[in-house]
Structures are given as structure tokens and as C-alpha cells.
């Protein structure tokens, strides 16, 4: 497609898309003046109880020591390398199903 044959509405002649967000523009915005830094408005945030609990759990995890699984990992590596590691397909399927149910509950 040639650049000089763009579809209607695309290119330099296209009007800007309307802004779907309401903008509060002060009357002195045309002069370039900015709002005062000492305005009396104050923002606030309210967290849901679930978000507060999630923050508590996160802090608990950050403050707790990491478990030492190195012995178990080495035993699994050895079993895999020797070819003696067996996958329990019933247990694996049950764990996958439980994981899926847990995801649905979120």
C-alpha cells in the first residue's frame, strides 16, 4: 500500500480521536499557569480486607526463613539420573485437579 493512499481517517489530515476521559481545565490554563502546590485536596486509598490480609501474608513470608530442601533435591536428582524415579500418575492427577479447584476459588 502506498503511503500517500492511506485509508480515510489515518494520516496527518485525520481529526484526533475524542478523549473519553473528562478533563478539569482551569480558566488560567491558557496562560500556562499551574495549580498551586499548596492545594487543600488530599488523595486517599482504602484497601479491602482481602488486600490487607494479603499484605500481612506477604510480610510473614518475607520475614520467615527459606526452607532447606537441598537434601531432598539431591535425592531426586540422584533417582532421576539412576532411572529409579517413578511418577505416581494417580497422585499427580489428584494434585493437578486440586490445583485447578484452588484456582477456581480465587
N, C-alpha and C positions, 0 to 999 in steps of 0.2 A: 504494500500500500504506500503510495507516495505521501510524503509528509504534508504536501500542500493540498491533499484531498482527504482531510480528516472528516469523520462523521460530524453531523451537526451537534453542537454543544461541547465540542472538545477543541481546545486550542486557545489562542490569545483573545478571540472575539467572544468566547463563552462567558456569560454572566456568572458571577460567583454563586455557589450553592447557598441557599438560605441557611442561616445558623439556627439550629433547633434549640439552642440554649439562650435563656433570657440574660441579657447583659444590663447591669446597672451602670449607667454612664452619667457622671455628674455634669452639670452645666458648664463647669470650668474645664472639662476635658479637652475642649477645643483649643484652649490656651496652653495645654501641655502640663497643667498643674496636677500634682499627685495628691492623693488623700494624705491627711496628716498622720504621722507615725504615732500620735498620741490619741488615736480614736478610742472611744469608750466601748466598742464592741469586743466581745470575747468569745472565742471558739471553745466548744467543749465536746467531749467524746464520752459516750456511755457504752460500756461493754455488757454483753449478755452474760447471764450466769455460766453458760457453757464456755464462753470465751475466757471468763475469769478462771474457771476450773482448768481449762487447757493451759493457761499461763502458769498455774500452780504445778501442774503435772510436769510441764517443761522445766521449771525451776528445780523440781525434785530430781529429774533425770540429769540435769546439768551438774547438780551438787553430789550425785551418787557416783561411786567409783565404777569403772567399767568392769564387767565380769571377765575372769581369766579363763578363756576357753581353749587355750593353746594345747593342752594335753589331749582334749577331745578332737581338735582339728588334726593334730599329728596322727592320732589313731585312725581317723577317717582317711587321711592321705595314704597311710600305710596299707589299709584294707583295700583301697581303690587300686593302688599300684600293684598289689599282690593278686588282684582279681577276686578277692574273697568278699567284697562288699555286695550285699544283696538288698535290693529295693523291695520293701513291703508295699506292694501295689494297693492293697486294701487300706493301709494306714495313710498312704499318700493321697488316695482318692478322698478319704474322710477329712483329711486336713485341708484339701482344696475346697471341698464343699463347705466346711466350717468357715474358711476364709471368705468365700463368696457370701455366706449368710451374714458375716460380720460387716462386709461392705454394704450390704443392703440396709443394715441397721443404722448407717451413718446419716 
